Amino acid sequence: MNIIQNNARFITLEGVDGAGKSTHLNWLAERLRSQGKQVLLTREPGGTPLGEALREMLLHQAMHLETEALLMFAARREHLDKVILPALAQGTWVVSDRFTDASFAYQGGGRGLDEARLQILEQWVQKDLQPDLTLLFDVPLEISRQRLAQNTSLDRFELEKQDFFQRVKQAYLKRAAQFPQRIRVIDSGRTIEEIQVELENIISSL
């Protein structure tokens, strides 16, 4: 799927809830814009009107595990068609808060869905398209849970137990080991300034 023009790049940010990735989303987009790049900031599930409607269902309505996975990929198909692929084709850099690695981590690792089924959905929905760079924000679960405790309106994923997040974390690290050239693990237990220095070094290599 060779649709990327003018050296545009597709960057995704991943991590367990409370890992701190959202803190760096806007900073990363603005840093890239300061270098003269056109940047589109988006998120999953969501990114389109249909995707945002599905997001509300996914985050707040209980459902069968397979329904959850199928709706995640349905939102992703729409996201690719309406937002990600057109932007990349126009030379716009895309920075997304989560993408398919999240499905392998949450529906696969966290919920226990067979990885082979996720691989089938991944191939069906996005073919050979993968992010150029994935920043995986990794933090001890004790810290992520403390951060979530400060939020008074948690969704049904954020309300999961510690062992769920342990499985999600391990699934993310497994993905990082499988795809070391794409996924960079960021120690997000450090200060914001220290993390941004590392991010600066990483994106400069793009």
Residue pairs with C-beta under 8 A, 6 or more apart in sequence:
1 126
1 127
1 128
1 129
3 85
3 88
3 89
3 129
4 10
4 88
4 89
5 88
5 89
5 90
5 91
6 91
7 91
8 87
8 88
8 90
8 91
8 92
8 93
8 94
9 93
9 94
9 132
9 133
9 206
10 84
10 88
10 93
10 94
10 96
10 129
10 131
10 132
10 133
11 28
11 93
11 94
11 95
11 96
11 131
11 132
11 133
11 134
11 135
11 203
12 95
12 96
12 97
12 98
12 99
12 101
12 131
12 133
12 134
12 135
13 21
13 24
13 25
13 28
13 95
13 96
13 97
13 98
13 134
13 135
13 137
14 21
14 98
14 99
14 101
14 102
14 105
14 134
14 135
14 136
14 137
14 172
14 183
15 21
15 136
15 137
15 138
15 139
15 172
15 188
16 105
16 139
16 141
16 144
16 165
16 168
16 169
16 172
17 144
17 148
17 157
17 158
17 165
18 139
18 143
18 144
18 145
18 146
18 147
18 148
18 158
19 137
19 138
19 139
19 144
19 188
20 137
20 139
20 144
20 147
20 188
20 195
21 97
21 135
21 137
21 188
22 97
23 192
24 135
24 137
24 192
24 195
24 196
24 199
25 41
25 95
25 97
26 41
27 196
27 199
28 95
28 135
28 199
28 203
29 39
29 41
29 95
31 199
31 200
31 203
32 39
32 93
32 95
32 203
33 39
37 93
38 90
38 91
38 92
38 93
39 92
39 93
39 94
39 95
40 83
40 87
40 92
40 93
40 94
40 95
41 95
41 96
41 97
42 79
42 83
42 84
42 94
42 95
42 96
42 97
43 96
43 97
43 98
44 51
44 72
44 75
44 76
44 79
44 96
44 97
44 98
44 99
44 102
45 51
45 54
45 55
45 58
45 59
45 71
45 72
45 75
45 76
45 98
46 52
46 54
46 55
46 75
46 79
47 75
47 78
47 79
47 82
47 83
47 84
47 96
48 75
48 78
48 79
48 82
48 83
50 75
50 78
51 75
51 76
51 78
51 79
54 71
54 74
54 75
55 75
57 63
57 71
58 68
58 71
58 72
58 75
59 155
59 156
59 157
60 155
60 156
61 156
62 156
63 71
65 107
65 111
65 112
65 113
66 113
66 117
68 107
68 111
69 103
69 107
69 113
69 117
69 118
69 121
70 121
72 102
72 103
72 107
73 103
73 121
73 122
73 124
73 125
76 99
76 100
76 103
76 125
76 126
77 125
80 125
80 126
80 129
83 94
84 94
84 96
85 129
87 94
88 94
96 131
99 131
99 134
100 122
100 126
101 134
101 136
101 172
101 175
101 183
103 118
103 121
103 122
104 115
104 118
104 171
104 175
105 168
105 169
105 171
105 172
105 175
106 157
106 168
106 171
107 113
107 118
108 114
108 115
108 118
108 171
109 167
109 168
109 169
109 170
109 171
109 172
109 174
110 160
110 164
110 165
110 167
110 168
110 171
112 167
130 179
130 182
131 182
132 182
132 206
133 182
133 184
133 202
133 203
133 206
134 179
134 182
134 183
134 184
135 184
135 186
135 199
135 202
136 172
136 173
136 175
136 176
136 183
136 184
136 185
136 186
137 186
137 188
138 169
138 172
138 173
138 185
138 186
138 187
138 188
139 187
139 188
139 189
140 189
141 162
141 165
141 166
141 169
143 189
144 165
145 162
145 165
148 154
148 158
151 158
173 185
175 183
176 183
176 185
184 202
186 195
186 198
186 199
187 195
188 195
